């Protein structure tokens, strides 16, 4: 039953959904409070959309579903999403 891939599988879609590069991003689990890189989450693809689960407690952190060509991202199991701010373009 526990067929999953690592979080790298969703970084592309997740980054696209939020409009920023999430490869260095991390999540804080609402279930157990652990912090981990998005790349470390367990990703379940054999369900509608993609489900990201906590590598510590297995709780659902993020659900990404494409509906009518829009990515619907649910962050119900996440206390915090930590991402690098968009790089400012050089002003000089
Ligand atoms: Zn957890």
PDB file of the backbone (N, CA, C, O) and the ligand in Angstrom, with CONECT records:
HET     ZN  A 101       1
ATOM      1  N   UNK A   1       0.820  -1.214   0.000  1.00  0.00           N
ATOM      2  CA  UNK A   1       0.000   0.000   0.000  1.00  0.00           C
ATOM      3  C   UNK A   1       0.850   1.259   0.000  1.00  0.00           C
ATOM      4  O   UNK A   1       0.471   2.269  -0.593  1.00  0.00           O
ATOM      5  N   UNK A   2       1.995   1.203   0.661  1.00  0.00           N
ATOM      6  CA  UNK A   2       2.776   2.435   0.793  1.00  0.00           C
ATOM      7  C   UNK A   2       3.649   2.641  -0.429  1.00  0.00           C
ATOM      8  O   UNK A   2       4.876   2.570  -0.353  1.00  0.00           O
ATOM      9  N   UNK A   3       3.015   2.891  -1.536  1.00  0.00           N
ATOM     10  CA  UNK A   3       3.754   3.164  -2.756  1.00  0.00           C
ATOM     11  C   UNK A   3       3.878   4.669  -2.924  1.00  0.00           C
ATOM     12  O   UNK A   3       2.905   5.356  -3.235  1.00  0.00           O
ATOM     13  N   UNK A   4       5.075   5.168  -2.715  1.00  0.00           N
ATOM     14  CA  UNK A   4       5.242   6.610  -2.859  1.00  0.00           C
ATOM     15  C   UNK A   4       6.614   6.924  -3.432  1.00  0.00           C
ATOM     16  O   UNK A   4       7.521   6.091  -3.432  1.00  0.00           O
ATOM     17  N   UNK A   5       6.737   8.145  -3.919  1.00  0.00           N
ATOM     18  CA  UNK A   5       8.015   8.633  -4.405  1.00  0.00           C
ATOM     19  C   UNK A   5       8.435   9.804  -3.517  1.00  0.00           C
ATOM     20  O   UNK A   5       7.657  10.230  -2.663  1.00  0.00           O
ATOM     21  N   UNK A   6       9.631  10.327  -3.697  1.00  0.00           N
ATOM     22  CA  UNK A   6      10.025  11.434  -2.828  1.00  0.00           C
ATOM     23  C   UNK A   6       9.542  12.770  -3.391  1.00  0.00           C
ATOM     24  O   UNK A   6       9.043  12.863  -4.513  1.00  0.00           O
ATOM     25  N   UNK A   7       9.714  13.797  -2.563  1.00  0.00           N
ATOM     26  CA  UNK A   7       9.133  15.101  -2.869  1.00  0.00           C
ATOM     27  C   UNK A   7       9.663  15.756  -4.123  1.00  0.00           C
ATOM     28  O   UNK A   7       9.055  16.692  -4.643  1.00  0.00           O
ATOM     29  N   UNK A   8      10.798  15.270  -4.618  1.00  0.00           N
ATOM     30  CA  UNK A   8      11.311  15.858  -5.854  1.00  0.00           C
ATOM     31  C   UNK A   8      10.323  15.706  -7.002  1.00  0.00           C
ATOM     32  O   UNK A   8      10.341  16.479  -7.959  1.00  0.00           O
ATOM     33  N   UNK A   9       9.455  14.694  -6.893  1.00  0.00           N
ATOM     34  CA  UNK A   9       8.497  14.430  -7.960  1.00  0.00           C
ATOM     35  C   UNK A   9       7.476  15.547  -8.126  1.00  0.00           C
ATOM     36  O   UNK A   9       6.901  15.707  -9.202  1.00  0.00           O
ATOM     37  N   UNK A  10       7.248  16.315  -7.077  1.00  0.00           N
ATOM     38  CA  UNK A  10       6.221  17.353  -7.175  1.00  0.00           C
ATOM     39  C   UNK A  10       6.791  18.765  -7.154  1.00  0.00           C
ATOM     40  O   UNK A  10       6.045  19.739  -7.265  1.00  0.00           O
ATOM     41  N   UNK A  11       8.098  18.880  -7.014  1.00  0.00           N
ATOM     42  CA  UNK A  11       8.667  20.234  -6.915  1.00  0.00           C
ATOM     43  C   UNK A  11       8.297  21.076  -8.128  1.00  0.00           C
ATOM     44  O   UNK A  11       8.025  22.269  -7.999  1.00  0.00           O
ATOM     45  N   UNK A  12       8.285  20.465  -9.295  1.00  0.00           N
ATOM     46  CA  UNK A  12       7.959  21.210 -10.505  1.00  0.00           C
ATOM     47  C   UNK A  12       6.550  21.767 -10.475  1.00  0.00           C
ATOM     48  O   UNK A  12       6.340  22.961 -10.683  1.00  0.00           O
ATOM     49  N   UNK A  13       5.577  20.887 -10.210  1.00  0.00           N
ATOM     50  CA  UNK A  13       4.179  21.308 -10.203  1.00  0.00           C
ATOM     51  C   UNK A  13       3.906  22.266  -9.051  1.00  0.00           C
ATOM     52  O   UNK A  13       3.174  23.243  -9.203  1.00  0.00           O
ATOM     53  N   UNK A  14       4.499  21.978  -7.905  1.00  0.00           N
ATOM     54  CA  UNK A  14       4.298  22.812  -6.722  1.00  0.00           C
ATOM     55  C   UNK A  14       4.898  24.202  -6.947  1.00  0.00           C
ATOM     56  O   UNK A  14       4.287  25.212  -6.600  1.00  0.00           O
ATOM     57  N   UNK A  15       6.089  24.242  -7.524  1.00  0.00           N
ATOM     58  CA  UNK A  15       6.724  25.529  -7.811  1.00  0.00           C
ATOM     59  C   UNK A  15       5.894  26.328  -8.800  1.00  0.00           C
ATOM     60  O   UNK A  15       5.751  27.545  -8.683  1.00  0.00           O
ATOM     61  N   UNK A  16       5.353  25.615  -9.772  1.00  0.00           N
ATOM     62  CA  UNK A  16       4.508  26.275 -10.776  1.00  0.00           C
ATOM     63  C   UNK A  16       3.260  26.863 -10.119  1.00  0.00           C
ATOM     64  O   UNK A  16       2.847  27.980 -10.428  1.00  0.00           O
ATOM     65  N   UNK A  17       2.667  26.087  -9.206  1.00  0.00           N
ATOM     66  CA  UNK A  17       1.429  26.519  -8.561  1.00  0.00           C
ATOM     67  C   UNK A  17       1.649  27.776  -7.735  1.00  0.00           C
ATOM     68  O   UNK A  17       0.785  28.653  -7.698  1.00  0.00           O
ATOM     69  N   UNK A  18       2.789  27.872  -7.075  1.00  0.00           N
ATOM     70  CA  UNK A  18       3.038  29.011  -6.199  1.00  0.00           C
ATOM     71  C   UNK A  18       3.859  30.101  -6.867  1.00  0.00           C
ATOM     72  O   UNK A  18       4.076  31.168  -6.292  1.00  0.00           O
ATOM     73  N   UNK A  19       4.310  29.830  -8.077  1.00  0.00           N
ATOM     74  CA  UNK A  19       5.016  30.855  -8.821  1.00  0.00           C
ATOM     75  C   UNK A  19       6.408  31.160  -8.321  1.00  0.00           C
ATOM     76  O   UNK A  19       6.948  32.227  -8.613  1.00  0.00           O
ATOM     77  N   UNK A  20       6.999  30.251  -7.579  1.00  0.00           N
ATOM     78  CA  UNK A  20       8.356  30.473  -7.108  1.00  0.00           C
ATOM     79  C   UNK A  20       9.067  29.130  -7.005  1.00  0.00           C
ATOM     80  O   UNK A  20       8.424  28.084  -6.924  1.00  0.00           O
ATOM     81  N   UNK A  21      10.379  29.165  -7.009  1.00  0.00           N
ATOM     82  CA  UNK A  21      11.150  27.930  -6.947  1.00  0.00           C
ATOM     83  C   UNK A  21      11.123  27.359  -5.529  1.00  0.00           C
ATOM     84  O   UNK A  21      11.549  28.021  -4.583  1.00  0.00           O
ATOM     85  N   UNK A  22      10.627  26.142  -5.387  1.00  0.00           N
ATOM     86  CA  UNK A  22      10.488  25.540  -4.066  1.00  0.00           C
ATOM     87  C   UNK A  22      11.542  24.481  -3.787  1.00  0.00           C
ATOM     88  O   UNK A  22      11.441  23.743  -2.807  1.00  0.00           O
ATOM     89  N   UNK A  23      12.547  24.406  -4.641  1.00  0.00           N
ATOM     90  CA  UNK A  23      13.517  23.325  -4.467  1.00  0.00           C
ATOM     91  C   UNK A  23      14.261  23.439  -3.133  1.00  0.00           C
ATOM     92  O   UNK A  23      14.745  22.435  -2.609  1.00  0.00           O
ATOM     93  N   UNK A  24      14.354  24.657  -2.579  1.00  0.00           N
ATOM     94  CA  UNK A  24      14.991  24.840  -1.270  1.00  0.00           C
ATOM     95  C   UNK A  24      13.942  25.013  -0.179  1.00  0.00           C
ATOM     96  O   UNK A  24      14.280  25.299   0.970  1.00  0.00           O
ATOM     97  N   UNK A  25      12.674  24.841  -0.533  1.00  0.00           N
ATOM     98  CA  UNK A  25      11.604  25.100   0.413  1.00  0.00           C
ATOM     99  C   UNK A  25      11.461  24.010   1.461  1.00  0.00           C
ATOM    100  O   UNK A  25      11.874  22.869   1.255  1.00  0.00           O
ATOM    101  N   UNK A  26      10.864  24.384   2.597  1.00  0.00           N
ATOM    102  CA  UNK A  26      10.615  23.401   3.638  1.00  0.00           C
ATOM    103  C   UNK A  26       9.209  23.576   4.193  1.00  0.00           C
ATOM    104  O   UNK A  26       8.587  24.628   4.048  1.00  0.00           O
ATOM    105  N   UNK A  27       8.729  22.519   4.830  1.00  0.00           N
ATOM    106  CA  UNK A  27       7.396  22.505   5.410  1.00  0.00           C
ATOM    107  C   UNK A  27       7.490  22.180   6.896  1.00  0.00           C
ATOM    108  O   UNK A  27       8.366  21.429   7.325  1.00  0.00           O
ATOM    109  N   UNK A  28       6.580  22.753   7.671  1.00  0.00           N
ATOM    110  CA  UNK A  28       6.452  22.370   9.077  1.00  0.00           C
ATOM    111  C   UNK A  28       5.127  21.642   9.225  1.00  0.00           C
ATOM    112  O   UNK A  28       4.068  22.191   8.920  1.00  0.00           O
ATOM    113  N   UNK A  29       5.192  20.414   9.690  1.00  0.00           N
ATOM    114  CA  UNK A  29       4.013  19.558   9.776  1.00  0.00           C
ATOM    115  C   UNK A  29       3.090  20.014  10.894  1.00  0.00           C
ATOM    116  O   UNK A  29       3.538  20.279  12.010  1.00  0.00           O
ATOM    117  N   UNK A  30       1.792  20.106  10.590  1.00  0.00           N
ATOM    118  CA  UNK A  30       0.814  20.490  11.610  1.00  0.00           C
ATOM    119  C   UNK A  30       0.527  19.337  12.556  1.00  0.00           C
ATOM    120  O   UNK A  30       0.029  19.542  13.662  1.00  0.00           O
ATOM    121  N   UNK A  31       0.841  18.126  12.119  1.00  0.00           N
ATOM    122  CA  UNK A  31       0.547  16.961  12.935  1.00  0.00           C
ATOM    123  C   UNK A  31       1.592  16.715  14.016  1.00  0.00           C
ATOM    124  O   UNK A  31       1.247  16.496  15.178  1.00  0.00           O
ATOM    125  N   UNK A  32       2.860  16.749  13.641  1.00  0.00           N
ATOM    126  CA  UNK A  32       3.918  16.408  14.599  1.00  0.00           C
ATOM    127  C   UNK A  32       4.906  17.544  14.818  1.00  0.00           C
ATOM    128  O   UNK A  32       5.768  17.455  15.692  1.00  0.00           O
ATOM    129  N   UNK A  33       4.791  18.603  14.040  1.00  0.00           N
ATOM    130  CA  UNK A  33       5.651  19.764  14.266  1.00  0.00           C
ATOM    131  C   UNK A  33       7.035  19.670  13.681  1.00  0.00           C
ATOM    132  O   UNK A  33       7.841  20.582  13.869  1.00  0.00           O
ATOM    133  N   UNK A  34       7.342  18.599  12.977  1.00  0.00           N
ATOM    134  CA  UNK A  34       8.676  18.472  12.406  1.00  0.00           C
ATOM    135  C   UNK A  34       8.824  19.355  11.171  1.00  0.00           C
ATOM    136  O   UNK A  34       7.859  19.617  10.453  1.00  0.00           O
ATOM    137  N   UNK A  35      10.038  19.802  10.945  1.00  0.00           N
ATOM    138  CA  UNK A  35      10.334  20.579   9.744  1.00  0.00           C
ATOM    139  C   UNK A  35      11.204  19.744   8.830  1.00  0.00           C
ATOM    140  O   UNK A  35      12.113  19.052   9.287  1.00  0.00           O
ATOM    141  N   UNK A  36      10.928  19.809   7.553  1.00  0.00           N
ATOM    142  CA  UNK A  36      11.678  19.023   6.592  1.00  0.00           C
ATOM    143  C   UNK A  36      11.565  19.667   5.226  1.00  0.00           C
ATOM    144  O   UNK A  36      10.630  20.418   4.949  1.00  0.00           O
ATOM    145  N   UNK A  37      12.530  19.361   4.381  1.00  0.00           N
ATOM    146  CA  UNK A  37      12.498  19.888   3.016  1.00  0.00           C
ATOM    147  C   UNK A  37      11.318  19.277   2.260  1.00  0.00           C
ATOM    148  O   UNK A  37      10.920  18.140   2.513  1.00  0.00           O
ATOM    149  N   UNK A  38      10.774  20.047   1.338  1.00  0.00           N
ATOM    150  CA  UNK A  38       9.692  19.523   0.510  1.00  0.00           C
ATOM    151  C   UNK A  38      10.155  18.262  -0.210  1.00  0.00           C
ATOM    152  O   UNK A  38       9.380  17.327  -0.411  1.00  0.00           O
ATOM    153  N   UNK A  39      11.425  18.250  -0.593  1.00  0.00           N
ATOM    154  CA  UNK A  39      11.970  17.091  -1.303  1.00  0.00           C
ATOM    155  C   UNK A  39      11.954  15.828  -0.450  1.00  0.00           C
ATOM    156  O   UNK A  39      12.059  14.722  -0.982  1.00  0.00           O
ATOM    157  N   UNK A  40      11.823  15.981   0.885  1.00  0.00           N
ATOM    158  CA  UNK A  40      11.828  14.825   1.774  1.00  0.00           C
ATOM    159  C   UNK A  40      10.434  14.270   2.034  1.00  0.00           C
ATOM    160  O   UNK A  40      10.295  13.211   2.646  1.00  0.00           O
ATOM    161  N   UNK A  41       9.414  14.960   1.583  1.00  0.00           N
ATOM    162  CA  UNK A  41       8.063  14.457   1.821  1.00  0.00           C
ATOM    163  C   UNK A  41       7.831  13.193   1.003  1.00  0.00           C
ATOM    164  O   UNK A  41       8.519  12.933   0.017  1.00  0.00           O
ATOM    165  N   UNK A  42       6.848  12.418   1.437  1.00  0.00           N
ATOM    166  CA  UNK A  42       6.439  11.246   0.676  1.00  0.00           C
ATOM    167  C   UNK A  42       5.297  11.668  -0.234  1.00  0.00           C
ATOM    168  O   UNK A  42       4.307  12.245   0.216  1.00  0.00           O
ATOM    169  N   UNK A  43       5.444  11.379  -1.497  1.00  0.00           N
ATOM    170  CA  UNK A  43       4.448  11.816  -2.468  1.00  0.00           C
ATOM    171  C   UNK A  43       3.695  10.618  -3.007  1.00  0.00           C
ATOM    172  O   UNK A  43       4.282   9.677  -3.540  1.00  0.00           O
ATOM    173  N   UNK A  44       2.386  10.673  -2.856  1.00  0.00           N
ATOM    174  CA  UNK A  44       1.518   9.602  -3.352  1.00  0.00           C
ATOM    175  C   UNK A  44       0.836  10.084  -4.618  1.00  0.00           C
ATOM    176  O   UNK A  44       0.100  11.071  -4.608  1.00  0.00           O
ATOM    177  N   UNK A  45       1.087   9.383  -5.695  1.00  0.00           N
ATOM    178  CA  UNK A  45       0.553   9.804  -6.987  1.00  0.00           C
ATOM    179  C   UNK A  45      -0.654   8.985  -7.413  1.00  0.00           C
ATOM    180  O   UNK A  45      -1.348   9.344  -8.364  1.00  0.00           O
ATOM    181  N   UNK A  46      -0.906   7.885  -6.714  1.00  0.00           N
ATOM    182  CA  UNK A  46      -2.003   6.999  -7.137  1.00  0.00           C
ATOM    183  C   UNK A  46      -3.305   7.383  -6.462  1.00  0.00           C
ATOM    184  O   UNK A  46      -3.947   6.564  -5.805  1.00  0.00           O
ATOM    185  N   UNK A  47      -3.680   8.618  -6.629  1.00  0.00           N
ATOM    186  CA  UNK A  47      -4.922   9.136  -6.079  1.00  0.00           C
ATOM    187  C   UNK A  47      -5.248  10.355  -6.924  1.00  0.00           C
ATOM    188  O   UNK A  47      -4.419  10.780  -7.729  1.00  0.00           O
ATOM    189  N   UNK A  48      -6.431  10.928  -6.762  1.00  0.00           N
ATOM    190  CA  UNK A  48      -6.697  12.152  -7.531  1.00  0.00           C
ATOM    191  C   UNK A  48      -5.682  13.213  -7.158  1.00  0.00           C
ATOM    192  O   UNK A  48      -5.592  13.601  -5.994  1.00  0.00           O
ATOM    193  N   UNK A  49      -4.929  13.681  -8.113  1.00  0.00           N
ATOM    194  CA  UNK A  49      -3.911  14.668  -7.822  1.00  0.00           C
ATOM    195  C   UNK A  49      -2.723  14.066  -7.113  1.00  0.00           C
ATOM    196  O   UNK A  49      -2.449  12.873  -7.243  1.00  0.00           O
ATOM    197  N   UNK A  50      -2.010  14.901  -6.355  1.00  0.00           N
ATOM    198  CA  UNK A  50      -0.810  14.455  -5.657  1.00  0.00           C
ATOM    199  C   UNK A  50      -0.963  14.765  -4.174  1.00  0.00           C
ATOM    200  O   UNK A  50      -1.444  15.832  -3.794  1.00  0.00           O
ATOM    201  N   UNK A  51      -0.551  13.824  -3.354  1.00  0.00           N
ATOM    202  CA  UNK A  51      -0.628  14.009  -1.906  1.00  0.00           C
ATOM    203  C   UNK A  51       0.779  13.969  -1.335  1.00  0.00           C
ATOM    204  O   UNK A  51       1.530  13.024  -1.577  1.00  0.00           O
ATOM    205  N   UNK A  52       1.134  15.006  -0.570  1.00  0.00           N
ATOM    206  CA  UNK A  52       2.427  15.038   0.104  1.00  0.00           C
ATOM    207  C   UNK A  52       2.216  14.694   1.571  1.00  0.00           C
ATOM    208  O   UNK A  52       1.423  15.328   2.268  1.00  0.00           O
ATOM    209  N   UNK A  53       2.942  13.675   2.028  1.00  0.00           N
ATOM    210  CA  UNK A  53       2.811  13.271   3.427  1.00  0.00           C
ATOM    211  C   UNK A  53       4.103  13.527   4.180  1.00  0.00           C
ATOM    212  O   UNK A  53       5.195  13.504   3.613  1.00  0.00           O
ATOM    213  N   UNK A  54       3.949  13.772   5.475  1.00  0.00           N
ATOM    214  CA  UNK A  54       5.085  14.017   6.359  1.00  0.00           C
ATOM    215  C   UNK A  54       5.971  12.775   6.446  1.00  0.00           C
ATOM    216  O   UNK A  54       5.463  11.671   6.642  1.00  0.00           O
ATOM    217  N   UNK A  55       7.300  12.942   6.303  1.00  0.00           N
ATOM    218  CA  UNK A  55       8.193  11.785   6.418  1.00  0.00           C
ATOM    219  C   UNK A  55       8.304  11.280   7.858  1.00  0.00           C
ATOM    220  O   UNK A  55       8.768  10.163   8.084  1.00  0.00           O
ATOM    221  N   UNK A  56       7.882  12.092   8.834  1.00  0.00           N
ATOM    222  CA  UNK A  56       7.982  11.695  10.237  1.00  0.00           C
ATOM    223  C   UNK A  56       6.738  10.950  10.700  1.00  0.00           C
ATOM    224  O   UNK A  56       6.834   9.830  11.202  1.00  0.00           O
ATOM    225  N   UNK A  57       5.575  11.563  10.533  1.00  0.00           N
ATOM    226  CA  UNK A  57       4.353  10.979  11.097  1.00  0.00           C
ATOM    227  C   UNK A  57       3.409  10.431  10.028  1.00  0.00           C
ATOM    228  O   UNK A  57       2.435   9.755  10.359  1.00  0.00           O
ATOM    229  N   UNK A  58       3.678  10.706   8.768  1.00  0.00           N
ATOM    230  CA  UNK A  58       2.826  10.189   7.708  1.00  0.00           C
ATOM    231  C   UNK A  58       1.551  10.981   7.482  1.00  0.00           C
ATOM    232  O   UNK A  58       0.726  10.607   6.648  1.00  0.00           O
ATOM    233  N   UNK A  59       1.385  12.066   8.214  1.00  0.00           N
ATOM    234  CA  UNK A  59       0.188  12.887   8.052  1.00  0.00           C
ATOM    235  C   UNK A  59       0.173  13.596   6.707  1.00  0.00           C
ATOM    236  O   UNK A  59       1.221  13.921   6.150  1.00  0.00           O
ATOM    237  N   UNK A  60      -1.032  13.831   6.192  1.00  0.00           N
ATOM    238  CA  UNK A  60      -1.166  14.549   4.926  1.00  0.00           C
ATOM    239  C   UNK A  60      -0.830  16.017   5.152  1.00  0.00           C
ATOM    240  O   UNK A  60      -1.412  16.668   6.020  1.00  0.00           O
ATOM    241  N   UNK A  61       0.092  16.523   4.383  1.00  0.00           N
ATOM    242  CA  UNK A  61       0.477  17.931   4.519  1.00  0.00           C
ATOM    243  C   UNK A  61      -0.098  18.788   3.393  1.00  0.00           C
ATOM    244  O   UNK A  61      -0.671  19.850   3.633  1.00  0.00           O
ATOM    245  N   UNK A  62       0.064  18.312   2.179  1.00  0.00           N
ATOM    246  CA  UNK A  62      -0.329  19.112   1.018  1.00  0.00           C
ATOM    247  C   UNK A  62      -1.046  18.217   0.018  1.00  0.00           C
ATOM    248  O   UNK A  62      -0.636  17.080  -0.215  1.00  0.00           O
ATOM    249  N   UNK A  63      -2.117  18.734  -0.571  1.00  0.00           N
ATOM    250  CA  UNK A  63      -2.794  18.042  -1.658  1.00  0.00           C
ATOM    251  C   UNK A  63      -2.824  18.990  -2.857  1.00  0.00           C
ATOM    252  O   UNK A  63      -3.242  20.142  -2.744  1.00  0.00           O
ATOM    253  N   UNK A  64      -2.377  18.487  -3.995  1.00  0.00           N
ATOM    254  CA  UNK A  64      -2.371  19.297  -5.214  1.00  0.00           C
ATOM    255  C   UNK A  64      -3.250  18.592  -6.248  1.00  0.00           C
ATOM    256  O   UNK A  64      -2.977  17.457  -6.639  1.00  0.00           O
ATOM    257  N   UNK A  65      -4.294  19.268  -6.677  1.00  0.00           N
ATOM    258  CA  UNK A  65      -5.206  18.697  -7.656  1.00  0.00           C
ATOM    259  C   UNK A  65      -5.388  19.698  -8.788  1.00  0.00           C
ATOM    260  O   UNK A  65      -5.549  20.897  -8.558  1.00  0.00           O
ATOM    261  N   UNK A  66      -5.360  19.188 -10.006  1.00  0.00           N
ATOM    262  CA  UNK A  66      -5.616  20.073 -11.135  1.00  0.00           C
ATOM    263  C   UNK A  66      -7.086  19.985 -11.505  1.00  0.00           C
ATOM    264  O   UNK A  66      -7.593  18.916 -11.843  1.00  0.00           O
ATOM    265  N   UNK A  67      -7.761  21.123 -11.437  1.00  0.00           N
ATOM    266  CA  UNK A  67      -9.187  21.193 -11.756  1.00  0.00           C
ATOM    267  C   UNK A  67      -9.381  22.281 -12.809  1.00  0.00           C
ATOM    268  O   UNK A  67      -9.016  23.436 -12.592  1.00  0.00           O
ATOM    269  N   UNK A  68      -9.948  21.911 -13.926  1.00  0.00           N
ATOM    270  CA  UNK A  68     -10.187  22.873 -14.996  1.00  0.00           C
ATOM    271  C   UNK A  68      -8.937  23.698 -15.320  1.00  0.00           C
ATOM    272  O   UNK A  68      -8.990  24.923 -15.430  1.00  0.00           O
ATOM    273  N   UNK A  69      -7.833  23.002 -15.466  1.00  0.00           N
ATOM    274  CA  UNK A  69      -6.569  23.630 -15.839  1.00  0.00           C
ATOM    275  C   UNK A  69      -6.057  24.607 -14.788  1.00  0.00           C
ATOM    276  O   UNK A  69      -5.238  25.474 -15.091  1.00  0.00           O
ATOM    277  N   UNK A  70      -6.534  24.471 -13.555  1.00  0.00           N
ATOM    278  CA  UNK A  70      -5.980  25.254 -12.462  1.00  0.00           C
ATOM    279  C   UNK A  70      -5.467  24.295 -11.409  1.00  0.00           C
ATOM    280  O   UNK A  70      -6.096  23.281 -11.105  1.00  0.00           O
ATOM    281  N   UNK A  71      -4.308  24.633 -10.855  1.00  0.00           N
ATOM    282  CA  UNK A  71      -3.774  23.804  -9.781  1.00  0.00           C
ATOM    283  C   UNK A  71      -4.373  24.280  -8.465  1.00  0.00           C
ATOM    284  O   UNK A  71      -4.251  25.445  -8.085  1.00  0.00           O
ATOM    285  N   UNK A  72      -5.022  23.349  -7.786  1.00  0.00           N
ATOM    286  CA  UNK A  72      -5.654  23.647  -6.512  1.00  0.00           C
ATOM    287  C   UNK A  72      -4.762  23.062  -5.412  1.00  0.00           C
ATOM    288  O   UNK A  72      -4.638  21.842  -5.299  1.00  0.00           O
ATOM    289  N   UNK A  73      -4.149  23.914  -4.614  1.00  0.00           N
ATOM    290  CA  UNK A  73      -3.206  23.460  -3.599  1.00  0.00           C
ATOM    291  C   UNK A  73      -3.817  23.622  -2.220  1.00  0.00           C
ATOM    292  O   UNK A  73      -4.148  24.734  -1.808  1.00  0.00           O
ATOM    293  N   UNK A  74      -3.967  22.521  -1.511  1.00  0.00           N
ATOM    294  CA  UNK A  74      -4.511  22.548  -0.156  1.00  0.00           C
ATOM    295  C   UNK A  74      -3.375  22.303   0.826  1.00  0.00           C
ATOM    296  O   UNK A  74      -2.674  21.295   0.739  1.00  0.00           O
ATOM    297  N   UNK A  75      -3.197  23.235   1.763  1.00  0.00           N
ATOM    298  CA  UNK A  75      -2.085  23.137   2.717  1.00  0.00           C
ATOM    299  C   UNK A  75      -2.613  22.838   4.118  1.00  0.00           C
ATOM    300  O   UNK A  75      -2.112  23.376   5.105  1.00  0.00           O
ATOM    301  N   UNK A  76      -3.616  21.989   4.196  1.00  0.00           N
ATOM    302  CA  UNK A  76      -4.320  21.797   5.464  1.00  0.00           C
ATOM    303  C   UNK A  76      -3.449  21.188   6.549  1.00  0.00           C
ATOM    304  O   UNK A  76      -3.715  21.402   7.731  1.00  0.00           O
ATOM    305  N   UNK A  77      -2.431  20.447   6.191  1.00  0.00           N
ATOM    306  CA  UNK A  77      -1.612  19.790   7.205  1.00  0.00           C
ATOM    307  C   UNK A  77      -0.284  20.474   7.458  1.00  0.00           C
ATOM    308  O   UNK A  77       0.647  19.877   8.000  1.00  0.00           O
ATOM    309  N   UNK A  78      -0.208  21.746   7.054  1.00  0.00           N
ATOM    310  CA  UNK A  78       1.069  22.452   7.148  1.00  0.00           C
ATOM    311  C   UNK A  78       0.932  23.649   8.085  1.00  0.00           C
ATOM    312  O   UNK A  78       0.043  24.480   7.904  1.00  0.00           O
ATOM    313  N   UNK A  79       1.799  23.738   9.073  1.00  0.00           N
ATOM    314  CA  UNK A  79       1.822  24.918   9.941  1.00  0.00           C
ATOM    315  C   UNK A  79       2.524  26.063   9.244  1.00  0.00           C
ATOM    316  O   UNK A  79       2.114  27.218   9.364  1.00  0.00           O
ATOM    317  N   UNK A  80       3.584  25.744   8.512  1.00  0.00           N
ATOM    318  CA  UNK A  80       4.352  26.796   7.859  1.00  0.00           C
ATOM    319  C   UNK A  80       4.990  26.262   6.591  1.00  0.00           C
ATOM    320  O   UNK A  80       5.434  25.116   6.523  1.00  0.00           O
ATOM    321  N   UNK A  81       5.023  27.123   5.596  1.00  0.00           N
ATOM    322  CA  UNK A  81       5.745  26.847   4.353  1.00  0.00           C
ATOM    323  C   UNK A  81       6.858  27.863   4.277  1.00  0.00           C
ATOM    324  O   UNK A  81       6.602  29.067   4.249  1.00  0.00           O
ATOM    325  N   UNK A  82       8.093  27.393   4.243  1.00  0.00           N
ATOM    326  CA  UNK A  82       9.219  28.320   4.244  1.00  0.00           C
ATOM    327  C   UNK A  82       9.918  28.257   2.891  1.00  0.00           C
ATOM    328  O   UNK A  82      10.423  27.214   2.475  1.00  0.00           O
ATOM    329  N   UNK A  83       9.931  29.385   2.231  1.00  0.00           N
ATOM    330  CA  UNK A  83      10.549  29.442   0.914  1.00  0.00           C
ATOM    331  C   UNK A  83      11.443  30.666   0.835  1.00  0.00           C
ATOM    332  O   UNK A  83      11.252  31.643   1.559  1.00  0.00           O
ATOM    333  N   UNK A  84      12.407  30.598  -0.041  1.00  0.00           N
ATOM    334  CA  UNK A  84      13.265  31.763  -0.254  1.00  0.00           C
ATOM    335  C   UNK A  84      12.443  32.825  -0.972  1.00  0.00           C
ATOM    336  O   UNK A  84      11.649  32.499  -1.855  1.00  0.00           O
ATOM    337  N   UNK A  85      12.622  34.087  -0.606  1.00  0.00           N
ATOM    338  CA  UNK A  85      11.908  35.148  -1.322  1.00  0.00           C
ATOM    339  C   UNK A  85      12.380  35.201  -2.771  1.00  0.00           C
ATOM    340  O   UNK A  85      13.520  34.843  -3.070  1.00  0.00           O
ATOM    341  N   UNK A  86      11.516  35.642  -3.656  1.00  0.00           N
ATOM    342  CA  UNK A  86      11.937  35.771  -5.061  1.00  0.00           C
ATOM    343  C   UNK A  86      13.164  36.655  -5.148  1.00  0.00           C
ATOM    344  O   UNK A  86      13.249  37.688  -4.485  1.00  0.00           O
ATOM    345  N   UNK A  87      14.098  36.245  -5.960  1.00  0.00           N
ATOM    346  CA  UNK A  87      15.315  37.049  -6.105  1.00  0.00           C
ATOM    347  C   UNK A  87      14.970  38.391  -6.740  1.00  0.00           C
ATOM    348  O   UNK A  87      14.322  38.461  -7.785  1.00  0.00           O
ATOM    349  N   UNK A  88      15.419  39.444  -6.085  1.00  0.00           N
ATOM    350  CA  UNK A  88      15.201  40.777  -6.647  1.00  0.00           C
ATOM    351  C   UNK A  88      16.082  40.947  -7.874  1.00  0.00           C
ATOM    352  O   UNK A  88      17.236  40.519  -7.890  1.00  0.00           O
ATOM    353  N   UNK A  89      15.535  41.561  -8.878  1.00  0.00           N
ATOM    354  CA  UNK A  89      16.349  41.787 -10.068  1.00  0.00           C
ATOM    355  C   UNK A  89      17.371  42.883  -9.780  1.00  0.00           C
ATOM    356  O   UNK A  89      17.075  43.831  -9.052  1.00  0.00           O
ATOM    357  N   UNK A  90      18.541  42.763 -10.330  1.00  0.00           N
ATOM    358  CA  UNK A  90      19.597  43.764 -10.064  1.00  0.00           C
ATOM    359  C   UNK A  90      19.132  45.145 -10.490  1.00  0.00           C
ATOM    360  O   UNK A  90      18.506  45.308 -11.537  1.00  0.00           O
ATOM    361  N   UNK A  91      19.444  46.130  -9.672  1.00  0.00           N
ATOM    362  CA  UNK A  91      18.981  47.487  -9.972  1.00  0.00           C
ATOM    363  C   UNK A  91      20.082  48.330 -10.578  1.00  0.00           C
ATOM    364  O   UNK A  91      19.829  49.452 -11.017  1.00  0.00           O
ATOM    365  N   UNK A  92      21.278  47.821 -10.611  1.00  0.00           N
ATOM    366  CA  UNK A  92      22.352  48.657 -11.166  1.00  0.00           C
ATOM    367  C   UNK A  92      22.663  48.281 -12.601  1.00  0.00           C
ATOM    368  O   UNK A  92      23.540  48.883 -13.221  1.00  0.00           O
TER     369      UNK A  92
HETATM  370 ZN    ZN A 101       4.357  15.065  10.775  1.00  0.00          ZN
END
